Amino acid sequence: MKSWSSRSAALMLGASLIALTACDEPTVDASIYDSVAQCEQDPANTADQCESSFEEARSQHASVAPKYATTEDCQADFGTGKCEVAPYRTSSGGSVFMPLMAGYMMGSILGGRGSSMSQPLYRSSQSPNSFRTAENRNVGSKTGLTKVASSATNRPTFKSSTRSRGGFGSSGRRFGSGAT
C-alpha cells in the first residue's frame, strides 16, 4: 500500500508540473528603458519613437500609478524618497501619494501588427532592481529589448482608490478626481 501511495504522489506531481508548464503565458518583445536618453542610445529606435513613447507613458503615470493615502504607505512599497504627491485628492480633501515613475516600457501589441504601446514602470522596495507595471506585473530588470509576459503589455487601468497600508494590492479607499 505504501508503494502505491508513493507512485500516486509521483504521478500527481508529474501531472501538476505538466499542467503548470502548459499554462505558461506566452511572451512578447518589449523594450524597457530608464530614460529617453537610454532609449535613444539603442540603434533600434529613433529619437522620435523614444520621445513619443516616453510622453505616452508619462501621460498615463498619474492616472494608473498605485495610489496611497499616506506618504509612509507609499514609501513602504517603493522606498524612501521614491514617492510623490498625486494630482488627486481624497474624498475628504487630503493628499494622495504615488510612486515616482522609474522607467517605461514600449513595444508592439496586437501580435505585432503595427500598433505600438507604452506604459510607465515602477521599482518596488521589495525588488528594487526589477521593473513593475502599474498592475504590479514584474517585467524584469533588463533594459533594452527583452521578453515579457503578454499580459504585462495590457494597458494599465485607472486607479480609483488609495491603499491604506503597505503592500501593492492592499485594501484601499476611494479618492476624488479633483486636481491639486
VOFI-709128 format. One record per residue (C-alpha): residue in three letters; residue number from 1; x, y, z. Coordinates in pm, 1 decimal, m for minus. Layout:
N
+---------+-----+----------+----------+----------+
! residuo ! num !       c1 !       c2 !       c3 !
+---------+-----+----------+----------+----------+
!     Ala ! NUM !        X !        Y !        Z !
...
+---------+-----+----------+----------+----------+
***
This chain:
180
+---------+-----+----------+----------+----------+
! residuo ! num !       c1 !       c2 !       c3 !
+---------+-----+----------+----------+----------+
!     Met !   1 !      0.0 !      0.0 !      0.0 !
!     Lys !   2 !    283.9 !    236.6 !     82.3 !
!     Ser !   3 !    441.7 !    198.2 !   m262.8 !
!     Trp !   4 !    105.2 !    268.2 !   m430.1 !
!     Ser !   5 !     80.2 !    594.5 !   m234.5 !
!     Ser !   6 !    432.4 !    692.0 !   m340.3 !
!     Arg !   7 !    354.9 !    614.9 !   m705.8 !
!     Ser !   8 !     27.9 !    807.5 !   m686.0 !
!     Ala !   9 !    202.5 !   1105.5 !   m535.5 !
!     Ala !  10 !    473.9 !   1092.5 !   m803.3 !
!     Leu !  11 !    213.9 !   1071.2 !  m1081.5 !
!     Met !  12 !     14.5 !   1359.2 !   m935.8 !
!     Leu !  13 !    328.6 !   1569.9 !   m902.9 !
!     Gly !  14 !    423.6 !   1493.1 !  m1263.1 !
!     Ala !  15 !     75.3 !   1578.9 !  m1386.4 !
!     Ser !  16 !     83.5 !   1904.0 !  m1188.0 !
!     Leu !  17 !    414.7 !   2004.5 !  m1343.4 !
!     Ile !  18 !    282.7 !   1932.3 !  m1693.0 !
!     Ala !  19 !    m31.6 !   2132.3 !  m1621.9 !
!     Leu !  20 !    173.4 !   2426.8 !  m1493.2 !
!     Thr !  21 !    401.4 !   2414.8 !  m1795.7 !
!     Ala !  22 !    100.4 !   2408.6 !  m2028.0 !
!     Cys !  23 !    m31.7 !   2722.3 !  m1854.2 !
!     Asp !  24 !    286.8 !   2924.3 !  m1910.5 !
!     Glu !  25 !    193.7 !   3258.4 !  m2053.3 !
!     Pro !  26 !    331.7 !   3346.8 !  m2395.9 !
!     Thr !  27 !    593.4 !   3621.2 !  m2408.4 !
!     Val !  28 !    623.4 !   3915.5 !  m2642.5 !
!     Asp !  29 !    902.3 !   4155.4 !  m2734.3 !
!     Ala !  30 !    915.2 !   4483.7 !  m2545.7 !
!     Ser !  31 !   1178.8 !   4744.8 !  m2478.1 !
!     Ile !  32 !   1237.7 !   4878.5 !  m2127.8 !
!     Tyr !  33 !   1426.1 !   5199.3 !  m2055.9 !
!     Asp !  34 !   1516.7 !   5410.3 !  m1753.6 !
!     Ser !  35 !   1511.3 !   5728.7 !  m1961.0 !
!     Val !  36 !   1463.6 !   5876.3 !  m2306.5 !
!     Ala !  37 !   1842.7 !   5913.6 !  m2335.6 !
!     Gln !  38 !   1891.5 !   5540.9 !  m2274.4 !
!     Cys !  39 !   1626.3 !   5463.0 !  m2537.0 !
!     Glu !  40 !   1794.7 !   5691.7 !  m2789.2 !
!     Gln !  41 !   2124.9 !   5504.0 !  m2742.5 !
!     Asp !  42 !   1955.6 !   5187.4 !  m2871.7 !
!     Pro !  43 !   2016.8 !   5174.1 !  m3250.1 !
!     Ala !  44 !   1679.2 !   5002.4 !  m3299.6 !
!     Asn !  45 !   1497.5 !   5324.6 !  m3202.8 !
!     Thr !  46 !   1465.2 !   5673.5 !  m3339.3 !
!     Ala !  47 !   1468.3 !   5980.0 !  m3116.3 !
!     Asp !  48 !   1105.0 !   6046.3 !  m3214.2 !
!     Gln !  49 !    998.0 !   5693.0 !  m3112.5 !
!     Cys !  50 !   1175.1 !   5726.0 !  m2778.2 !
!     Glu !  51 !   1028.7 !   6066.8 !  m2703.0 !
!     Ser !  52 !    671.9 !   5981.9 !  m2805.5 !
!     Ser !  53 !    676.6 !   5653.0 !  m2610.4 !
!     Phe !  54 !    808.2 !   5830.3 !  m2302.2 !
!     Glu !  55 !    542.1 !   6102.8 !  m2334.0 !
!     Glu !  56 !    269.1 !   5837.8 !  m2365.7 !
!     Ala !  57 !    394.0 !   5662.1 !  m2050.6 !
!     Arg !  58 !    429.0 !   5990.2 !  m1863.2 !
!     Ser !  59 !     75.8 !   6095.4 !  m1959.8 !
!     Gln !  60 !    m59.1 !   5768.3 !  m1814.9 !
!     His !  61 !    150.6 !   5783.4 !  m1496.8 !
!     Ala !  62 !    m74.2 !   5999.7 !  m1276.4 !
!     Ser !  63 !   m388.3 !   5803.7 !  m1357.9 !
!     Val !  64 !   m252.2 !   5446.9 !  m1348.7 !
!     Ala !  65 !     13.2 !   5454.4 !  m1072.7 !
!     Pro !  66 !    m81.3 !   5287.9 !   m742.8 !
!     Lys !  67 !   m224.5 !   5549.4 !   m504.1 !
!     Tyr !  68 !   m168.8 !   5572.0 !   m129.1 !
!     Ala !  69 !   m342.3 !   5764.5 !    148.2 !
!     Thr !  70 !    m12.1 !   5849.1 !    319.7 !
!     Thr !  71 !    344.1 !   5901.3 !    208.7 !
!     Glu !  72 !    450.8 !   5637.2 !    463.6 !
!     Asp !  73 !    230.2 !   5373.8 !    297.8 !
!     Cys !  74 !    373.2 !   5459.6 !    m43.5 !
!     Gln !  75 !    730.3 !   5451.7 !     87.8 !
!     Ala !  76 !    667.7 !   5112.3 !    249.8 !
!     Asp !  77 !    611.0 !   4973.3 !   m100.5 !
!     Phe !  78 !    853.8 !   5186.2 !   m303.9 !
!     Gly !  79 !   1119.5 !   5319.2 !    m65.4 !
!     Thr !  80 !   1213.7 !   5647.5 !     97.0 !
!     Gly !  81 !   1222.2 !   5933.7 !   m148.6 !
!     Lys !  82 !   1052.9 !   5726.1 !   m421.1 !
!     Cys !  83 !    702.9 !   5875.8 !   m389.4 !
!     Glu !  84 !    535.2 !   6199.1 !   m494.4 !
!     Val !  85 !    207.0 !   6379.3 !   m438.4 !
!     Ala !  86 !    m51.0 !   6272.5 !   m695.9 !
!     Pro !  87 !   m265.7 !   6532.2 !   m875.5 !
!     Tyr !  88 !   m570.6 !   6393.5 !   m693.6 !
!     Arg !  89 !   m726.2 !   6446.6 !   m352.2 !
!     Thr !  90 !   m905.4 !   6203.4 !   m123.5 !
!     Ser !  91 !  m1279.4 !   6247.7 !    m86.5 !
!     Ser !  92 !  m1206.2 !   6431.3 !    241.1 !
!     Gly !  93 !   m960.5 !   6667.6 !     67.3 !
!     Gly !  94 !   m634.3 !   6502.7 !    176.3 !
!     Ser !  95 !   m332.6 !   6441.3 !    m40.9 !
!     Val !  96 !   m284.2 !   6122.5 !   m239.9 !
!     Phe !  97 !     63.1 !   5975.0 !   m292.2 !
!     Met !  98 !    203.4 !   5762.8 !   m573.4 !
!     Pro !  99 !    543.1 !   5616.6 !   m665.3 !
!     Leu ! 100 !    780.5 !   5801.6 !   m893.9 !
!     Met ! 101 !    793.9 !   5669.3 !  m1248.6 !
!     Ala ! 102 !   1121.1 !   5469.4 !  m1270.8 !
!     Gly ! 103 !   1116.0 !   5398.8 !  m1643.3 !
!     Tyr ! 104 !    890.7 !   5298.4 !  m1927.4 !
!     Met ! 105 !    814.0 !   5003.4 !  m2149.2 !
!     Met ! 106 !    744.3 !   5030.0 !  m2518.8 !
!     Gly ! 107 !    664.7 !   4766.8 !  m2774.6 !
!     Ser ! 108 !    415.8 !   4624.9 !  m3018.3 !
!     Ile ! 109 !     71.5 !   4499.8 !  m2925.5 !
!     Leu ! 110 !   m190.7 !   4303.5 !  m3112.6 !
!     Gly ! 111 !     57.7 !   4036.8 !  m3213.2 !
!     Gly ! 112 !    298.5 !   4285.7 !  m3363.5 !
!     Arg ! 113 !     53.5 !   4414.8 !  m3626.4 !
!     Gly ! 114 !    176.8 !   4769.3 !  m3630.2 !
!     Ser ! 115 !     21.9 !   4909.5 !  m3312.8 !
!     Ser ! 116 !    261.7 !   5038.7 !  m3054.5 !
!     Met ! 117 !    209.0 !   5078.9 !  m2683.7 !
!     Ser ! 118 !    394.0 !   5239.4 !  m2398.9 !
!     Gln ! 119 !    340.5 !   5243.2 !  m2024.5 !
!     Pro ! 120 !    509.8 !   5368.5 !  m1708.6 !
!     Leu ! 121 !    717.7 !   5134.4 !  m1493.6 !
!     Tyr ! 122 !    798.2 !   5138.8 !  m1122.1 !
!     Arg ! 123 !   1052.0 !   4979.7 !   m886.0 !
!     Ser ! 124 !    926.2 !   4839.3 !   m555.6 !
!     Ser ! 125 !   1133.3 !   4840.6 !   m237.4 !
!     Gln ! 126 !   1095.9 !   4459.2 !   m219.9 !
!     Ser ! 127 !   1261.9 !   4412.6 !   m562.6 !
!     Pro ! 128 !   1445.1 !   4740.1 !   m635.0 !
!     Asn ! 129 !   1631.5 !   4600.5 !   m935.3 !
!     Ser ! 130 !   1317.7 !   4489.1 !  m1119.9 !
!     Phe ! 131 !   1066.4 !   4696.8 !  m1307.6 !
!     Arg ! 132 !    694.1 !   4653.1 !  m1237.9 !
!     Thr ! 133 !    390.4 !   4773.2 !  m1428.6 !
!     Ala ! 134 !    115.5 !   4978.2 !  m1263.7 !
!     Glu ! 135 !    m73.4 !   4647.4 !  m1237.7 !
!     Asn ! 136 !    218.4 !   4509.9 !  m1029.8 !
!     Arg ! 137 !    341.7 !   4274.8 !  m1304.9 !
!     Asn ! 138 !    715.7 !   4209.0 !  m1286.3 !
!     Val ! 139 !    874.3 !   4271.2 !  m1626.7 !
!     Gly ! 140 !   1232.4 !   4202.7 !  m1516.2 !
!     Ser ! 141 !   1543.7 !   4406.6 !  m1457.8 !
!     Lys ! 142 !   1691.3 !   4407.0 !  m1807.7 !
!     Thr ! 143 !   1678.1 !   4728.5 !  m2008.8 !
!     Gly ! 144 !   1662.9 !   4738.7 !  m2385.9 !
!     Leu ! 145 !   1489.6 !   4470.4 !  m2590.4 !
!     Thr ! 146 !   1354.6 !   4188.7 !  m2372.8 !
!     Lys ! 147 !   1071.3 !   3936.0 !  m2349.6 !
!     Val ! 148 !    780.5 !   3999.7 !  m2114.6 !
!     Ala ! 149 !    459.2 !   3812.3 !  m2039.4 !
!     Ser ! 150 !    198.0 !   3917.3 !  m2292.6 !
!     Ser ! 151 !    m42.8 !   4022.6 !  m2013.8 !
!     Ala ! 152 !    218.7 !   4269.8 !  m1885.8 !
!     Thr ! 153 !    169.7 !   4470.9 !  m2204.2 !
!     Asn ! 154 !   m201.4 !   4526.9 !  m2137.7 !
!     Arg ! 155 !   m291.8 !   4890.7 !  m2091.5 !
!     Pro ! 156 !   m286.5 !   4975.6 !  m1721.0 !
!     Thr ! 157 !   m616.4 !   5068.5 !  m1560.6 !
!     Phe ! 158 !   m710.5 !   5390.5 !  m1385.5 !
!     Lys ! 159 !   m655.3 !   5353.4 !  m1011.0 !
!     Ser ! 160 !   m965.3 !   5480.7 !   m831.8 !
!     Ser ! 161 !   m867.9 !   5400.6 !   m475.5 !
!     Thr ! 162 !   m584.1 !   5469.0 !   m236.7 !
!     Arg ! 163 !   m406.3 !   5197.8 !    m47.0 !
!     Ser ! 164 !   m437.8 !   5247.2 !    326.9 !
!     Arg ! 165 !   m137.0 !   5032.5 !    417.9 !
!     Gly ! 166 !    174.9 !   4898.7 !    251.4 !
!     Gly ! 167 !    166.3 !   4612.5 !      4.1 !
!     Phe ! 168 !     90.4 !   4654.1 !   m365.9 !
!     Gly ! 169 !   m270.8 !   4529.1 !   m373.8 !
!     Ser ! 170 !   m370.0 !   4608.8 !    m16.1 !
!     Ser ! 171 !   m710.8 !   4742.1 !     75.5 !
!     Gly ! 172 !   m795.5 !   5090.9 !    m40.0 !
!     Arg ! 173 !  m1038.9 !   5375.7 !    m15.8 !
!     Arg ! 174 !  m1185.9 !   5599.2 !   m282.5 !
!     Phe ! 175 !  m1044.7 !   5938.4 !   m374.3 !
!     Gly ! 176 !  m1187.3 !   6229.5 !   m568.5 !
!     Ser ! 177 !  m1054.0 !   6327.6 !   m909.1 !
!     Gly ! 178 !  m1007.0 !   6698.0 !   m847.9 !
!     Ala ! 179 !   m660.8 !   6819.6 !   m937.7 !
!     Thr ! 180 !   m440.1 !   6971.7 !   m670.9 !
+---------+-----+----------+----------+----------+
***
